[in-house]
Amino acid sequence: MTTPAPAARTTRRPAWAGRNYTLLTAAAVVTGLGSSGALVAAAFAVLEAGGDGGDVGLVAAARTAPLVLFLLIGGAVADRLPRHRVMVAANALNCVSQALFAVLVLTGEARLWQMALLSALGGTGQAFFAPAAEGMLLSSVTGEQAAKAFAYFRMGMQGAQIGGAALGGALIAAVGPGWVLAIDAAAFAVAGALRAFLDVSHIRERVAGTGMLHDLREGWREVASRRWLWSIVVQFSVVNAVIGAADAVYGPLVAEDHLGGARSWGMALAAFGAGTVLGGLLMTRWKPRRLLLAGTLCVFPFALPSAALAVPLPLSLLIVVMFVSGASIEVFGVSWMTALHQEIPEEKLSRVSAYDWFGSVSMMPVATALAGPAETAVGRTTALWGCAALTVALTAAVLTVPEVRRLTRRSPAPAAAGGPVDGREADAAGVPAGETGR
C-alpha cells in the first residue's frame, strides 16, 4: 500500500510576483505610509517653530541638495555592491534622522538649522537608496509581466500614501507633527528589516577592477545615446522642481490661509494618492503600444494642482483636481518604468536610474529655496500659475522628439524553463520593460 503524495502547496501570489518583488512591495507600502505624512509634518513643524514660507522652502531644499550631490555616486555604488545592502544602510540612516527630528519637535527644542541638518541626512540616505531600489525592482520581475508588476507595485506604494497622507494630516492637527515624524522613523526601521531578506543571487557578479569614474561615464553613455531618455529627464528636471515647490511650500501655505490647515492639505494629498491607484489599476489592463507617447500625453494634467492652488479652488474641487492629476501621472510612471526595463541592460540599471533621478531632482533645491522669495517678488498666485505654465510648455516640447512618439512595446520572447528571474535573456529578443520614481 503506497502513501499518497502530499498535495502541491498552492500560493495566492501570481507567478510573476516572486519573493524579491513581494518583499520590495511590502517595504514600499510601509515606507509610503510613514513618509507621505512626514512630508506634511516637516512643513508644519517649521511653521510651528515660528518659521515662514521661506523657512519651509529652505528645509525642503536641505533635503534635496544632498540628494542631488550624492545620487550619481549612489547609482555607481548600487551597481558595484549588493543592492539590498545599500538599501538597508540607507533606510537605517533615514530612520535615525527622522527619529532625531521627531524628538526635537516633540520636546519643543527644534531649531531651523537642526531641522535643515536632519533633512539633509534624510536626503543623503535617499540618494543611495533610490538608484539601488529602482535597479532592484527592475531586475525582480520577468520581462513578459513587467508592466503589470510595475503597475501593482506602484498601486501598493501610492495606495499606502492615501492612508498615510490623510492620517498624517489628521495626526498633525490632533497631536502635532512630532508624532508623525516618529511614525516615519519606525516605518523606515520595519522596511529596512524587510529589505535585508532580499535575494541577489540571480544577479550576475559585477566585473571588478573598474573605477567609480569609469562606471559613471558608462552610465552616462547609456543615457546620452538615447534621445527619448535624456529629453524626458531634462523635462522632469524642471517639472518636478516647480511641482515640488508648489506641493512642499505653496500647498501648505494655501491650506493654512484658505482651506482650513493641515487636515485639508492631507486630504488633498490623499486624493492624489487615490488617483494614482486608479491609474495603476488602469495600467494593469492597458498596454499602450507607444509607451512614451501615451505616458507623456498624461503629464499635461500634472499642471492642474498648481493652477487649482493659484485660484484657489475650494477644497472639494481641489480634491477632484488632485485625483485626476494622480491618475494621469501614474500612467506616465508605469510607461516610463516599462521603457527602462525594456531598453537598459540589467547591470547598468542603477547607474541609469541615478542619472534619471539626478535630472528629476537637480533643480528642486533651487526651486524650493526660491519659492519664498518668488512669492514675495511676484505673489503666490503668479508663482503658482508659472508652475502650471512651465509644466505644460515642457511637456509639449518633449512630444516634438520623434523617439518619444515612436518608442514601442516589443513582444516578449518565450522564457526558457528554469530561466532567470529577471528575464534579461528574453529582453535581448525585445521584452517590454522612471521618486521616484516619479
Secondary structure, DSSP 8 states (H G I E B T S, - for coil): -----------SS-TT--HHHHHHHHHHHHHHHHHHHHHHHHHHHHHHTT--HHHHHHHHHHHHHHHHHHHHHHHHHHTTS-HHHHHHHHHHHHHHHHHHHHHHHHTT---HHHHHHHHHHHHHHHHHHHHHHHHHHHTSS-STTHHHHHHHHHHHHHHHHHHHHHHHHHHHHHH-HHHHHHHHHHHHHHHHHHHTT---TTS----SS--HHHHHHHHHHHHHT-HHHHHHHHHHHHHHHHHHHIIIIIHHHHIIIII-SHHHHHHHHHHHHHHHHHHHHHHHH---SBHHHHHHHTTGGGGHHHHHHHTT--HHHHHHHHHHHHHHHHHHHHHHHHHHHHHS-GGGHHHHHHHHHHHHHTTHHHHHHHHHHHHHHH-HHHHHHHHHHHHHHHHHHHTT-HHHHH-B--------TT--TT-HHHHHTT--------
